[in-house]
Amino acid sequence: MHRIEPLGVSALDRVEPLWLAMVAHHRSVTDLRVRAPEETWRRRRAEYAGWLQRGDGFILAAVPEGGGEPDGYAAVRVHEATSPTFDLGERVGDLESLAVAERARGAGIGTQLIGAARERLRMQGVRHWVVSVIDANPDARRLYEREGFRPFFSSLVAPIE
């Protein structure tokens, strides 16, 4: 069992190994060029720190009951809902990152993190949230769909030659 705890800016480096493992997984499932691991962490860490400092998001870590380093984490950004068409509320949550250590997969940690993030958003008055998933990652897509996410927009990518 894991306890879910919020992380502040000073604890961000505790999730670096989880982030780097997620980037390595992304590299293995896509033929798109992926930045160097240390560059991806530098960029993402700066984003996380900014969100936390401005109050634009939160990070939840799944820490083993006996203590130690997190076996998973969820990073959520909250921003103004900008759609002129769809009534999603004033603010929308964005599940920016969800990573679970390979050794801990299948134990319900991702589900536990999603549930805790959903509850925190609900308490903030957020009515909708989104998540992006690489099409080549069907396991992640199944998890998100089990948790109530449904396809809405599709993003396509192409090189400019």
C-alpha positions as CSV (number, residue, x, y, z in Angstrom):
1,M,0.0,0.0,0.0
2,H,1.1,3.6,-0.7
3,R,0.2,6.9,0.9
4,I,-0.3,9.8,-1.4
5,E,1.5,13.0,-0.4
6,P,1.9,16.4,-2.1
7,L,5.4,17.4,-3.2
8,G,6.7,21.0,-3.0
9,V,9.4,22.6,-5.1
10,S,12.1,21.4,-2.7
11,A,11.1,17.8,-3.2
12,L,10.9,17.8,-7.1
13,D,14.1,15.8,-7.6
14,R,12.5,12.8,-5.8
15,V,10.5,12.2,-9.0
16,E,13.4,12.7,-11.4
17,P,14.1,8.9,-11.8
18,L,10.4,8.3,-12.5
19,W,10.3,11.1,-15.1
20,L,13.5,9.7,-16.8
21,A,12.0,6.2,-16.9
22,M,8.9,7.6,-18.6
23,V,11.0,9.4,-21.2
24,A,12.9,6.2,-21.9
25,H,9.6,4.5,-22.4
26,H,8.4,7.3,-24.8
27,R,11.7,6.8,-26.7
28,S,10.9,3.1,-27.1
29,V,7.4,3.5,-28.4
30,T,7.8,6.3,-31.0
31,D,10.0,7.1,-33.9
32,L,10.0,10.8,-33.2
33,R,13.2,12.3,-31.9
34,V,13.3,12.5,-28.1
35,R,15.5,15.0,-26.3
36,A,18.4,13.9,-24.2
37,P,17.1,12.7,-20.8
38,E,18.9,15.4,-18.7
39,E,17.4,18.1,-21.1
40,T,13.9,16.7,-20.7
41,W,14.2,16.8,-16.9
42,R,15.7,20.3,-16.8
43,R,12.7,21.6,-18.9
44,R,10.0,19.7,-17.1
45,R,11.4,20.4,-13.6
46,A,11.3,24.1,-14.5
47,E,7.7,23.8,-15.5
48,Y,6.8,21.9,-12.4
49,A,8.5,24.5,-10.2
50,G,6.7,27.3,-11.9
51,W,3.3,25.7,-11.6
52,L,3.9,25.0,-7.9
53,Q,5.3,28.5,-7.2
54,R,2.3,30.2,-8.9
55,G,-0.3,27.9,-7.5
56,D,-1.1,26.7,-11.0
57,G,-0.8,23.0,-10.2
58,F,0.2,20.3,-7.8
59,I,2.3,17.1,-7.7
60,L,1.2,14.0,-5.8
61,A,3.6,11.2,-5.0
62,A,2.8,7.6,-4.1
63,V,5.2,6.7,-1.3
64,P,5.4,3.2,0.2
65,E,3.9,3.0,3.6
66,G,7.3,2.1,5.1
67,G,8.8,5.2,3.6
68,G,11.4,5.6,0.9
69,E,11.3,7.1,-2.5
70,P,8.1,7.4,-4.5
71,D,6.9,4.5,-6.7
72,G,4.8,6.9,-8.8
73,Y,3.7,10.5,-9.2
74,A,1.1,12.6,-10.9
75,A,1.6,16.2,-11.9
76,V,-1.5,18.3,-12.6
77,R,-1.6,21.8,-14.0
78,V,-4.8,23.9,-13.6
79,H,-5.4,26.6,-16.1
80,E,-8.2,28.8,-17.5
81,A,-10.6,27.0,-19.7
82,T,-10.2,28.7,-23.0
83,S,-12.7,26.9,-25.3
84,P,-15.2,29.4,-26.8
85,T,-17.3,26.4,-27.8
86,F,-17.4,23.9,-24.9
87,D,-18.6,24.7,-21.4
88,L,-15.9,23.0,-19.3
89,G,-16.1,25.4,-16.4
90,E,-13.8,28.4,-15.6
91,R,-10.7,26.2,-15.0
92,V,-9.6,22.9,-16.4
93,G,-7.2,20.4,-15.0
94,D,-4.5,18.9,-17.1
95,L,-2.9,15.6,-16.0
96,E,0.5,16.5,-17.4
97,S,2.5,13.6,-16.1
98,L,1.7,10.2,-14.6
99,A,4.6,7.9,-14.0
100,V,4.8,4.6,-12.1
101,A,8.0,2.7,-11.5
102,E,8.2,-0.4,-13.6
103,R,8.7,-2.5,-10.4
104,A,5.4,-1.2,-9.0
105,R,3.2,-1.4,-12.1
106,G,0.0,-3.4,-11.8
107,A,-0.4,-2.6,-8.1
108,G,-3.0,0.1,-8.6
109,I,-0.6,3.0,-8.0
110,G,-1.7,4.8,-11.2
111,T,-5.3,4.4,-10.3
112,Q,-4.6,5.6,-6.7
113,L,-2.8,8.7,-8.0
114,I,-5.6,9.5,-10.5
115,G,-8.2,9.2,-7.8
116,A,-6.3,11.5,-5.4
117,A,-5.7,14.1,-8.2
118,R,-9.4,13.9,-9.2
119,E,-10.5,14.5,-5.6
120,R,-8.1,17.5,-5.2
121,L,-9.4,19.0,-8.5
122,R,-13.0,18.5,-7.3
123,M,-12.2,20.3,-4.0
124,Q,-10.8,23.2,-6.1
125,G,-14.1,23.4,-8.1
126,V,-12.6,22.1,-11.3
127,R,-15.3,20.3,-13.3
128,H,-13.2,18.7,-16.2
129,W,-9.7,17.6,-16.8
130,V,-7.7,16.3,-19.7
131,V,-4.8,13.9,-20.3
132,S,-2.7,13.4,-23.5
133,V,-1.4,9.9,-24.3
134,I,0.9,8.7,-27.0
135,D,-1.1,6.5,-29.4
136,A,1.7,3.9,-29.2
137,N,1.0,3.5,-25.5
138,P,-2.1,1.4,-25.3
139,D,-1.6,0.4,-21.7
140,A,-1.7,4.0,-20.6
141,R,-4.8,4.7,-22.7
142,R,-6.6,1.7,-21.1
143,L,-5.8,3.0,-17.7
144,Y,-7.1,6.5,-18.5
145,E,-10.3,5.1,-20.1
146,R,-10.9,2.9,-17.0
147,E,-10.7,6.2,-15.0
148,G,-13.4,7.9,-17.1
149,F,-11.3,9.7,-19.7
150,R,-12.8,9.6,-23.2
151,P,-11.3,10.6,-26.6
152,F,-12.1,14.2,-27.4
153,F,-9.5,15.8,-29.7
154,S,-6.8,14.0,-31.7
155,S,-3.5,15.7,-32.3
156,L,-1.5,14.8,-35.3
157,V,2.1,15.6,-35.9
158,A,4.1,15.8,-39.1
159,P,7.6,17.1,-39.9
160,I,7.9,20.3,-41.9
161,E,10.2,19.3,-44.7
